[in-house]
Amino acid sequence: MNAIERNNCVICGEADLEDLIELPNFPVFIGATSEPYNTDQFYDMSWAISKKSGVIQLKNLLPLDLIYSGFHSEAVGAVWEKHREEFAKFISKNTVSGDIHEMGGSDGRQALLHHQLNKDSFDNWYIVEPNIPKSLKLADNRIKYIDGFIEDKIDSFDKVNNFVHSHVLEHLYEPSKIIDLIYDKQKVGDRTIFAIPNLKLYVENLFVNALNFEHTYYITDEIVEFLFNNNGYKLVDKMFYVNHGIYYCYEKIETAVHTPLPNKEFFDNNKKDYLNLVDFYKNEVNLYNDLIENHNGEVYLFGGHIFSQFLLYLGLKQEKIISILDNSKQKQDKRLYGYELMIHSPELIKNSSNPLVILKVGQYFEEVKEQLLKINSNVSIVK
């Protein structure tokens, strides 16, 4: 496997990366697979922090065709549905006249919601997304798919009046490059409207889905401001969505406004908070193993995603775990990548007399807890 070595800070470009922590031989793909276990690949997940920018970032970047080897559409549940609704309103409020180009639009639900709110609009919505399934059909002919990555397709656009993306910026290997590419396709007054996960809140609240092989750098509100201000945009609107994400609308201006990087305290806090998160989970796994060992009944783990991969990687005992539970139909009856555990619907616990579910799913805990209790009121839930 040919990894891309990141020697310079993804944000400021300085060659000042300080090693932070390494997780050797971590599963390279986040999600489910139908392939046999012996085809899974593993690589060292090595984290560093820039002394100048204070941004935690992955040192070894894996090939995009490996990381995104399957179609990504994992955003299920009430929190995600409400996010799409709120973000659709935010987009409608902030777009300027003209078509919309979306980076990483997945199954098109965001585009459909926007057009439901804007039924009389004749503007097209172009979704640039890799690995689009041939079976994916949308009922609105204003929505059009372009198969591929934005950096490979941008030259085919004459102009980009409105550039939209949701939970994509944190995935980019070179965010400044993409911002520059879009800037060159826009005129003054055109807009970039996007949502990112609130990673600062995730880390502070010990949510394990903050950083991984997909989220390759620790993007926060301060870093968004630095990136867009220095690349020729001004902030028009911003909104926080519960404990999940932050919405932004930036507008292209004539001259960039210089914005400095955060101070040394930003570096110190980021370093402390992330190391604390990893230490916390090492201790949690020991507690979970004791509970599993002493539980007289079936044991399940929720989340066919990084939530489960991280716990298993740190030593969660698999022998008594019956299954991984997940609401995504795309993952059910497949295997969790990197492990031999199969993924099934949460309905699997319905007839279990004494099920225990390890539910370490960050900001989605309350909605999944409520769901599991409706399926089986006898379930014991471990947070």
Number of C-alpha atoms within 10 A of each C-alpha: 9 8 12 12 11 16 14 14 24 24 22 17 12 14 14 16 23 13 15 16 15 14 13 12 13 19 22 21 25 21 24 21 22 12 11 10 15 9 9 14 15 15 17 15 21 19 21 24 24 24 18 20 24 26 25 26 27 29 26 20 20 22 14 13 10 12 14 14 12 16 14 18 13 17 15 12 13 12 17 14 14 12 20 19 15 16 24 21 15 21 21 14 11 17 20 15 10 16 19 25 28 27 24 23 23 23 21 21 15 22 26 18 17 20 21 13 13 14 9 8 14 11 14 17 25 21 25 24 21 22 16 17 12 6 6 9 13 15 7 13 9 16 19 17 21 17 16 16 15 20 13 10 12 17 11 7 10 9 19 22 22 25 24 27 19 23 18 18 23 22 17 16 21 12 16 17 13 15 17 14 15 22 23 11 16 21 16 14 16 22 28 30 24 23 25 22 24 22 24 19 16 20 22 14 14 20 20 21 19 23 23 22 22 22 21 23 27 22 23 18 13 13 18 15 19 20 19 23 22 17 21 20 26 21 15 13 14 15 14 14 17 11 16 19 19 21 22 23 24 23 25 23 19 11 13 14 15 13 14 13 17 15 11 12 10 16 18 12 12 19 18 10 15 21 13 14 17 17 10 12 17 16 11 15 19 14 12 18 16 12 15 22 12 9 15 11 13 18 25 23 25 22 24 29 20 23 20 24 22 21 19 16 19 16 13 21 17 17 10 14 18 17 25 27 25 21 20 18 13 15 23 20 15 20 23 28 27 24 17 14 19 21 27 24 17 23 16 15 23 16 11 15 13 16 21 23 24 21 22 20 20 19 18 17 13 12 12 19 18 11 14 19 14 13 15 19 14 17 21 18 16 13 13
